[in-house]
Amino acid sequence: MKKILLLSFIGLLLSCSGVKKTQEALNSGNYMAAINKAVMNIAENKTKKSNQTYIILLEEGYRKNTERELQNIKFLKKDGNAANYEEIYDAYGRLKSIQERIRPLLPLYIQDENRKAQFNFKNYDDDLIAAKSNLSEFLYNKATTLLKDANYKLDYRNAYNDLKYLEEINPNYKDVTSKIDEAYLKGLDYVIVEMTNNTDKIIPKRLEDELLNLNTYGLNSNWTQYHTNRIQNQLYDYQMEVSFQDINISPEQINEKQISKEKQIKDGYTFVEDRNGNVVSDSLGNSIKIDKFKTVKCDFYQFTQFKSAQVTGVVNFIDLKKQQKINQYPLTSQFVFEHIYANYDGDKRALDNDLVSLLQLAKVPFPSNEQMVYDAGEDLKNNLKRILNNQSFN
């Protein structure tokens, strides 16, 4: 019983808290927040007594929000600025959307006042269609002008965004689809990628191919195209130069470490004898035995094969129109080859298990210098991906 009362009390507190926040939103002019909160609670159970307050708040929030939206629309129309068309269209859309959310909840009764909640609904379809028509024409004319007179790629991108929005609200409007393609192509930054090797070492061909396969980098720029092969008659805006400056490869090394181990191990058993030399038996008549131990020794030889490669370079971005370097990033990578194997001299029973496992390994061939450079390339690709994703041309 106490548990039921406690849950009821907690539910009452939460309900009061929700009503208070909805009332605060209404009082502060945040009508949409108040409407959303009220609709959510009423939709769960519109006949619930504790939701009566939400019905009253919804009625008031709807009325005040509608009045404010219509007054704002009236002002925007009177202002006569074509740039207001989008705000007018959005406002009518919001008015219609709120009505469509409330309509399924009707009728709603306010029990204390013995009446239905009043919602003065209006059909905004004609207003929406007119607003969409005005906005579509405005966006189309604005984008067309930008495509014709633009001097900067940002203008083409703005035209692209306007046209995409126009296509969203008014599909198949005039020749919007072809203009979207035109705006996109004109808004792109074209970057030619070149790789240079200023070292005295060979860069593996497959590493070059993988580094220049930019499709695998998951680039997040919609407005940049990287070309690793020049396209005839294409004007490039920027050049990206991946320049290898130095490749250091260490000598092949084998380091030896000796460990001497000693351990006592069981070596059979012997019978317990009394002072007369007779074997002693236990209460069941079994002869009593004791373990014999002996000390074993082993010299353990651990060999570590080691070879490392370090590749350093730089990535330069150059504005080809201004012939100026705009960014430079260091490019570094290191790969370490290390292999451990071992052998022994003596009784290997003296060795711990972790040492014994190394005895199963044998010496392996060192990787070639070319392979070392290639293996360092995985880190190079990660670094290059980070640089590409951080680079912005605007």
Secondary structure, DSSP 8 states (H G I E B T S, - for coil): -HHHHHHHHHHHHHHHHHHHHHHHHHHTT-HHHHHHHHHHHHHH-TT-GGGHHHHHHHHHHHHHHHHHHHHHHHHHHHHT-GGGHHHHHHHHHHHHHHHHHHGGG---EEGGGTEE--------HHHHHHHHHHHHHHHHHHHHHHHHH--SHHHHHHHHHHHHHHHHHSTT-TTHHHHHHHHHHHH-EEEEEEEEE-SSS---HHHHHHHH-GGGG----SSEEEESS--TT---SEEEEEEEEEEEE---EEEEEEEEEEEEEEEEEEE-B-TTS-B-B-TTS-B-EEEEEEEEEEEEEEEEEEEEEEEEEEEEEEETTTTEEEEEEEEEEEEEEEEEEEEEEE-GGGS-HHHHHHTT--------HHHHHHHHHHHHHHHHHHHHHH----
